[in-house]
Amino acid sequence: MGFKTILVIASLIFCSCKNTKSRNLENLRNEQLKELSDTLVVICNGEEYRLEVDYDQESKSKFIRVFNENRIYKRVKLPSQLDYSGFSLNGFLKTEKGFIVSVEYGSINYYQKEFYFQCKQNGFNLHQIRTSSFNKRDPSKESVQDSILSSQISLKDFMFIPFLE
């Protein structure tokens, strides 16, 4: 689940709490949002991986470029806003075992997805996807779903489109 979504959920759940708790929660959410980054360096099996956002002038497309030891390891095309209304990359977040890629999209039906990659023997694998969604006409009915992949997908084979609704 994205940190922005956590902010929405937490504010809905805890809105009846005391002001002190609300202020502490808001401070926590702001700190989590600050941790999202447009670039990220992570280590897996002693090798350095660097993720960054790239804009290709020729194709007018955005990509996530993943470098492994300063060589391009993978380019992941980001869907355009024409493909998925309002599509946006929120950023990357380093985790204890790997990293998260956070995206959001939608108009009336809003989605936020977090793609959890873990360091494995063969490099990074997608092992979990957290989806938060709600209808903007009734945001109090937010749905959060964690999907653990039964067959993990190598970062080398990853694409966004099959995982977007």
N, C-alpha and C positions, 0 to 999 in steps of 0.2 A: 504494500500500500504506500502511496506517495506521501511525502511529508505534508504537502498542501492538503491532501485528503485527511490525513491524521488530524490536521488543524480543524477541518470542518467537523469531523466526527467528534473529536474531543470537545469542541465548543458546544456541539449539540447535546452530548452526554452530560457535560458538566455545567451547563448553563445555569442550573439551579444551585450551584455551589456558592460558597461565600466568596466575596470579592478577592480575598487574599489568595484563595485557590485559583481563581480565574486569572489573576495577574501572574501567578507562578506558572500556570499552564501556558499562557500566552508567551511568556519569556522562553519557555522550553520550545515551543513551536517555532519562534523566531530563530532560536539557535539552530534547530534542525534545518530550517530553510537556508541558513547561511552556509551549511555544510555542503549543499549541492554545488557542483562545479562544472564548468564547461570543459575542463581538462582534468585528467586523473592519471596518476602513475601508481601501478600496483605490481607486486612481485608474485610470481608463481613458479615454483620449482627452481628458484634461484635466477629466473629470467625476468627482466623488466618489461612490462607492457605499459604503453602510454595511449590513453584514449583522448581524442580531441574532435571537435566539430570542424567540418570542412565544407566550403561552398564551392561547387564546380561551376565556373562562369559559363563554360560551353553548354552544359546540359541544364543549367539553372536549377540544379538539385543540391540538397544538403546531404552530407554523409557523416557518419561517425568513422573516423579513421583510427585504426588500432595498429600501433607500431609494436613490434617485438624486437628488442635489441636494435632499435633505430632503423628497422626495415618495415615496410608496410606489410602487415600480417593479414589485415582484413579491412574492407570498406563496406560498411553497412548503410545502404541507402535509407534515408529518412523519408517517410511518406510526405507528400505535399499537403497543403491545406485544401487543395482540390480533391485529393484522394480521400482524405478524412478531415471533415470540417473542423477547423480550429486546431489541427495537429501541431503540437509543440514539444520539443525536447526540454524537459525541466532541468536535466543535468545528470551528473554521475555522483555516486557516493561510495566511498571505500567502506568495506565491511571487514570483519575479522577474517573471513575466509575467501574474500574476493571483492566484488563490487555490484552495485545496483545501477541500472539505467532506468530513469523515470521519464515517462511521457504522459501527455494528456491530449484529449481531443473530444469533439462533440459540440453540438449546439443545444438542442433541448435535452437530449440524453447525453450526459457528460460521463466520460470515462477517464480514469487515471490508472495507468498500469506501471508496475515496477517489475523489472526483469532482473532476477537474482542470478548472478554468475558466481560459481565456486571454482576455486583452483583444484584441479584433479591432476592425475599423473600425466595426462595428455594435454594439459593446458586448462583453459577456462571452459566450463560447461554451464549452460542454462539449466537450472534445476528447479526453479520456482517462479511463478508469476502471481503477483497480487493485483487483483482488479478491484477498484472502487468505482461505483457508478451510482448515479441518481438522476432523476428527472428534475430539471431546473424549476418546473412548476410546483414540485413537492420535494424539496431537498431533504426534508426530514426522514424520508424513506430511503436512505442510502444503503446500498448493498456492498459488502466487502467479501471477496472470495479469494482464498489462497489455493492455488493449484500447484501441486507437486508433480513434476513430470515423471512418469514411470520410465521413460527412456530419455535420458538427458541429451541435449543438443550441444554439440561443440560450438564454441564461438566462431570457429572457421566456417560453419554451416548456417549460422543464425541470420534470419531476416525478420523484419517486423510484421509484414503483411499477413502471414498466416495466423498471427496471434491477436490481430485487431478485430473488433466486432463491427 
